[in-house]
Amino acid sequence: MSAYLSIENVGMTFQAKGGAFTALKEIDLQIEKGEYVALIGHSGCGKSTLLNIVAGLLSPTSGVVLLDGREVSAPGPDRAVVFQNHSLLPWLTVYENVRLAVDKTHGGKSKAERHDWTLRQLELVQMADARQKRPAEISGGMKQRVGIARALAMEPKVLLLDEPFGALDALTRAHLQDSVMEIHAELGNTIMMITHDVDEAVLLSDRVVMMTNGPEARIGEILDVGLEHPRKRLDLVGDARYIHCRAEVLRFLYERQKLRHMKVA
């Protein structure tokens, strides 16, 4: 039996003025249904390229991506992306931004059902009370909550998170991380997330996929976090497994940083 999301021998080469540039080479990754996987690595290691291939926004030069047994060849509602930039439509209210996704993907439901479904998603991210506000009237963290609600409203098979908390302050980031953990526990989404934050990767994910430096980036190591859900950040401060996982990711990144400096020198 193949994995729910299967990335098989994926490579990506871009044509540039200076010649061909290979961003990714021989990427193999199997993700099970309901699993939360974090991708981490230094800038330029192809994390976003890989996520865009899974999203169907890029076609790989080699290899294939399979989702639930079907080849990914274009964007589709079975894969929803939440970017660092919330990308909300500024002239629409919070409710209308989410309702737009509901109308596009749940056309077979009645108007009342689509209304209830929209409110349900806003309640999941604690934004129902702000549903009549426009993006300019809410904070950055609230905008990201709406972006997550819009993605969840599509009922995607895979939720793709491209550093969704990267531009937020530490406290807002922590609140949103907690919200994502609660949503994942309730809905059992399959999630693939890009992050530069070691603590975020270990706190949220079941496995941390560590990428080597580019060009020709590969998967260097895969760490099985092995911590039971639900997780509470304060309880993990002194947890031996959490400390070990955090140290392993830091070790990997530090070693790759040394290699980068050696190449430059």
N, C-alpha and C positions, 0 to 999 in steps of 0.2 A: 504494500500500500504506500503510495506517495504521500508526501506531506501536503497540508492544506495550501500553503504557499511555498512553491518550490522555485528557487533561483538556481539555474543549472548552467554552469560553465559560461557565465555572462562576461563579456568583454565590451569595452566601449572605446573607440578611437575617433577623435575629432580631427578634421582637416583644417589646418591653420596656415597662415601666410608663410611661416617658417617650416612647414612640413606637417607630417602627421603627429598627433599627440595622443598617446594611449593613456586614458584616465584609469580604466579598470581592466584587470586581466584575470580570467579564470576564477570568477566568483561563484562559489557553490554555497548555498545556504538553504536549509529546510526549516520552515516555521510551522508549528502545529496550530490547529484551531484553538483560539482562546489564549494563545501565548503572547507575552509582552516581551519584545526584543528591542534592545537599544543598540544603536550603532555609534561608535565613538572613535575618534582619531584626530590627528592634527589637521589643520586647514589644508585643503588641496588634496586630501586622500580619497576623494570621490564619493563621499557619503551622500551628498545631495544628488549626484549623478545616478547613483544606485537607486535612491528613493524615487527619482523621476522616471527611471526605467520601470519600476514596479507600478508607478502611477499611470504608465502608458504615455507620459509626456515626451519620452525619448525612446527610440528603438535601438536596442543593443546591436553592436557590430557583429557580435557572435553570441551564441547561446540563446536561452529561452527562459521566460518567466511563466510559470503555470499557477493559476489560482483556482482551487477546487476542480482541478483536472482540465481547465481550459487555458489556452495560451493568451497571455496579455499582449495585445497588439495596438491598443488605443486607450485613451481615457474612458472611464465608465463609472457609473454610480456604485458599482461594487467595491470601489476604492475611493475613499474620501481623504483629501489632503488638508491639513491645517498648517499653514506657513507661519513663519515668525511675524510677518506682516499680516494682520487680520483680514485684509482685503474685503471689508464690509462696504456695501454701497451706501455712501453718505446721505443720500436723499431718502433712504428708507429707514423706518423705525427698526428697533431691535426685533420686534415681532415679524415685521415684513421681510427682513433679511433672512430669517429662518423659514418663514412661510414660503418664500420663493423656492427654496430647495425642496420643501415638502410638495409643492404643486408640481414641480418638474419630475419628481420620482414617485409620487403617490397619486397620480391622476385618476386611478380607479376608485379611490375613496371618496366618500361624500364630502361636501364642504364642511359639515359639522365634524366629521372624523378628522379631516386635515387640520381644522382649528384645534381640536383636542390634542392631536399629535404634536403640533407646533408648541403648544403650551407645555406639554409633557417634557419636551426637550429643553425648554427654557427653565423648567423646574429642576431638571437634572443638574444644570449648571448654576442654579440659584440666581437666575436673571428674570424670572417671571414678573417681579415687581417693577422692573425697568423696561418692560416690553414696549412702552409707547415712546421711549426716548430714542433719539438719533445718535449715531456714533460720536458726533462732536460733543455730546452731552454726557458721555460716560468715560471712565478711566481706561488706560491701556489694558489692565487686567480684565476688566469687564468686557472689553472688545474681544479679547481672546476667548473668554467664556462663550460669547455669542458665536464666534467662529467654530468652537468645538460643538456647540449645540447644532449649528447648521450642518456640520459634517455628520453628526450622529443622526440627524433627522432623515438622512438618506438611507439609513440602515445598511451601511456598507459592510461587506465581508471583512475588509481590512481598513483600519484607520491608520493613516500615515501622518506622522507628526514631524515636521521639519523645524527643529529648534523652536517650538511654539512659545517657550517661556524666556528665550534668550534676551529679549529687550526689556524685561520687567525687573523691578527692584526685588531684593531678596525676600521680603515678607510676602509680596503679592505672588511671587514665584512659588513660595512654599504653600500658600493657600491653593493655588491652582494645581500643584502636584498632588495635594491631598484630594482635591476634587476628581482628578483623573483616576487616582487609585480607587476612590469610591465608585466611580462610574464603571471602571473595569471590573470591579468585584460584582457589581449589580448586573451588568449586561454581558460580561464575558467576551468582550470584543477581542479580535486579533489585532495587535498593535505593533507597528514598526516605527521607532522613534529615533531621530538624529539628535544628538546632544554633544556639547563640549564639557558638560558638567559631570565629573566623576561621581559625586554623591547622588545626583539625580539619576544617573544610569543604574547605580546599584540599588537605590531606594525603590525605583519603579519597576524594574524589569525582572523577568525570569532568567534571561541570558543577556550578557553583554558581548557584542561582536566588536572586536578591536581590529581596526584597519591599519595596514602598513602605510608608510608614506608614499605619495605619488611621485612621479608618474608610475604607471603600471601597478597601481595599488591592488593589493590582495587582502583577503582575510588573514590576519596574523594569528590571532587566538580567539577562542570563544570561551567565555567564562560562564559556568552554570552557577547562578547566585544561590539558589537553594534555600532561600528564606520563605517561610510560610506567609500566606496572605490571610487576613489583612495585616498591613505593616504600619507601625506608628513610629515616626522618626525619632522621637525621644527615647523610645524603648530600645532603639538600635544603636544608640550612641556607644554603649559599652558591650554590644553583642559581638562575640568573637568571630562569628561567620561574616558579619557585616564588615568588621575591621579587616579581615583577611581579604575579602573581595575588593574592597576599596584599595588596599595595598597592592593587589595584583594588577588592577587597572592602572594605577599610578606608576607602577614599575614598568609596565609595557609602554606607556606614553613617554616616560623618562628615557627609556632605551631608544625609542624612535626619535626623540628629540636630539639625543647624542649623535645618532647616525646622520641626522639632517645637518648638524653643525660640522661633522667630519667631512661631508660631501662639499659643503660650502668652503671649508678651509682647503 
